[in-house]
Amino acid sequence: MTWFAAVARLRARREAGVLVTVASVRGHAPRNAGAKLVVGETETWGSIGGGNVEAVSTDRAREMIAATAPEPELIDFALNDKVNNRHGVQCCGGTVSVLLEPLPVVRAVAIFGVGHVGLELARILARHDLDLHLIDSRADTLTPQRLSVLADAVAQVRVHHRPLLPEEVLEALPPGTHVLIMTHDHAEDAALCDAALRTSHLGSIGLIGSAAKWSRFRKRLATEGGHDDAVIDGIKCPIGLPDITGKEPATIAVGVAADLLRTFEGG
């Protein structure tokens, strides 16, 4: 398997990894500059020459996979018999620099409701490296023609048409998915809020709407849903930046996207 196919496999599996590249070579070495190895939690693909260089790089890559916020690293190796290596002697006679680049699991975002604001928000978020899920109960909001504005998306866009019970999509979303609820129907919004609070693996949950709407929803989630206040506080409403007060769909979308990106920055 090629290294870029291995990277694509990790991304599709939503597994973290590390891309290991021979950055530079002086003298003799098992592989030339540019050779690559992809390291996952339990598998590797490709080779940077085997021996101590590859073994140490793989060990360090797996430490990086387990770390909270790994940074790229450059490791230098001297290939001679005077070096006390962890995994045996390599005496090719040269020196090698190896670059380790983390391949984090990309963030996932789910937009429930791809109406005017939802589509504008999708257009913004699609410019980022995300798994972007678009869910709507209405088929006409998800037509290829309407979604053609996302044709050049950087994000991996996944479309879910659910005429009935769109909240069933929640269970199938990847762990840590950030959920934004903005459907055309307040009853649908309410059902999604209730289901989202019962889905333990999600990231942040946001609901579009006014303070008055949220007051009604809080009461309903407590009385009909049986959720306590601490659980209900897991939903943010209103969403968006409060200083952006325009009501055009594109303006609202900018504020919501900025608020979400700030959530990303906060961890």
N, C-alpha and C positions, 0 to 999 in steps of 0.2 A: 504494500500500500504506500502511495506517495505521502509525503509529510503533510501536504495541504489537504489531502483526503482524510488523513488522521485528525487534523485540526477540525475539519468539518464534522467528522464523526463525534468528537468530543462535544462540539457545540450542539449538535442535534440531540445528543444524550443529556445535555445540560450537566456535563461533568467538567470540573476544573482540570487544568493540565499545565504543562510548561513546554515551551518551544526552546530547544537547545540547539545552538548554532555554533559551529567552529568559526569564530570571528576573524582570527588571524593565525598564521603559521610562519615560524622562522625555522629554517633547516628542515630536517626530515620529520614527518609525522604520518600516522596511519591514514588520515583523511585530509583533503585540502580544505581551505577556507570555503565556507558556504555549505558544508555538509551539515545535515540536520537530523535531529532526533526529537520525537514527540513523546513526552512522558505523561501518562495518566496515573490515576491512583493505583491501578493494578496491572496496567499494560504499557508497553512501549512500542513505538513504530519507528523504523529507520535506524541509523547508526552514525556515530561520530568517530568510529574506529575501534570500539571495544576496549578491553583492558581497564586500567585504572582510571583513565580520563572519562570513559563512559560510565563506569560504575560510580565514581564520585559525583559526577554530574547528575546521574539518576537519583542517587541518595539525596543530594541537595534539592533537586527538583521536587521530590516528594515531601521534603520539609517545607518547601514553599507552598505546595498545594494545601498543606495542613495549616498554614499561617493565616492570620486574619486579613492582612493587607500587604501581601508580598510586593516587593519592588524588583525590577530587573537587576541582575547581578552579572559581573564579569569575573571569571575564575581563570587564573593562569596556571599552567602546568609545565614543569620542566621534565623532559623525557630523557632521563639518564639514570644510570644505575647507582648514583650517589644520593638519590632522593628516597626518603623513607615513605613509600606509598601505602595507602590503606588497603588497596586491592591488588598488590603485586607490582612487579617492576616492568616499566616500559622504557626501553633504552634506545629509542630511534635516534636520539641525538639532538632533536629540535626542541622548540618551545611552542606551546599552543595556548591561545586565549579562547575561552568558551563563554558565549553569552547565553544567559538563561532569562527567558521572557515569560512571565506568568500569563496564562490563558484563563482568565476568570470565567465563571458561569455568568452569562449575560443576564441582565435584569429582564423581568417579564412584566408587562402591563396589560390589563384587560379593560377595554372600554365597553360598557354595557349601554347601548344606545348610540347608533351611528347617524343621528340626525344632523342638523346644521352645525351645532357646536361639536358633536362627536366626530364628524368628518374633518372639521378644521383642526381639531386636536390630534386626530390620527395623522394628518398631513405634517404637523410639527414633530410629533414623536417618531414618525417613520424615518426622520433624518438621523436618528440615533441608533446605535447598535443594541437593539432590543428584540425580545420576542413579543410581538404586539398582537394581541387577540382582540378581534372586533366581533361583538355579539349583538344581535338584534332579532326581535320577533317578527320584524317586517321584511319581507323579501325584497321590496323595492328599494330599500336603503343599501342593499348589499350587492347590487348588480355589478357585473364587470365594468360596464360603462361608467357608473358612478364612482367606482373605486379605482378607475384608471389613473386618477391623480396620484396614486401611490405606486405607480409602475416602477419608478426609479428609487424605491425605498431602500434604505440601508438596513432597516429592521426586517426581520422575518415576520411577515404578516400572515396571520391565520384567521380565517373568516368562519364564523359559526352562525348559521341561521337556525333559530329555535322558535318556531311558531308558538309552542306551548312550553311553559316552565323554563325560561332561559336561565333561571338560577341553577339548573342542573349542571350547567357548564362549570360552575365554581369548583366542584369536587375534582374535575379533570384538569384544572389549571396547575401549572408547576408550583412547587413550594416557593413561598416568598413573593408570589405575584401581587403587584399593586393593582387594586381594583378601583375603577372610577365608574360611578353609577349615574347615568344621565339619560334615561329612557324618555320616551314621549308620554309615559303613563305613570302617574303618581302611585297607582296601585302596584304596578310592576316594580317601581323603585322600592316601595315598601317591602315587597316580597323578597327582593334582592338583598336589601339591608338585613332583614331577618335571617336569610340563608347565609349571608356572608359572616354574620356574627357567630353562626354555628359551624363555620368551616375553619378549622384550627390552623391550617397551613398557609394562610394568606399573609401578605405583607400589609401595607397600609390600605385603608378603605376610605374612599371619599365619595360624597354625595353632592351633586349640584343642587342649588336651591337657596332660598332666602332663609333668614333666621326664623321667620314665621313657619315656613314649611318644616324646618328642623324641629321646632317646638312641638308640632303636631306628631311628627315621626317619633320623637323621643317618647312621648306619652304612649303612643301605640306600641312601640317596641317593648316598653315596660309592662303595660297592662295586658296586651294580647300576646306578645312574644315571650313574656316572662323573663326578660333580660334585666339584670341589675344595672345600676348606673355606671359602675366601673367598666362593664362590658360594652355598654352603649357608647361610652366615651371613646371606644376604638374606632368609631366612625367620625370623620371630619366633615363638618358641614357648617357654613358654606366652604367651598373649595375655591382656590385661586388666590391671587395676591389682593389684599383689600384696597390697596392704593390704585389698582386698575379698575376703574368704575364703568367703563364703556359697556354697552349692551349688544354691540355687534357680535355675531358668532365668532369671527376671527379674533376679536379683541378678548372675548371671554376665554377662548382657547389658549391665547398667549399667556394669560394670567394663570390658568390651570396648569399648563405645561411648566411654567416657571416654578410654581408651587411644588409640583411633583419633582422637578429636578433638584430643588432645594431639599426635599425629603431624601432623595438619593444621596446628596452630599452629606446629609446628617447620618448616613449609615443605614 
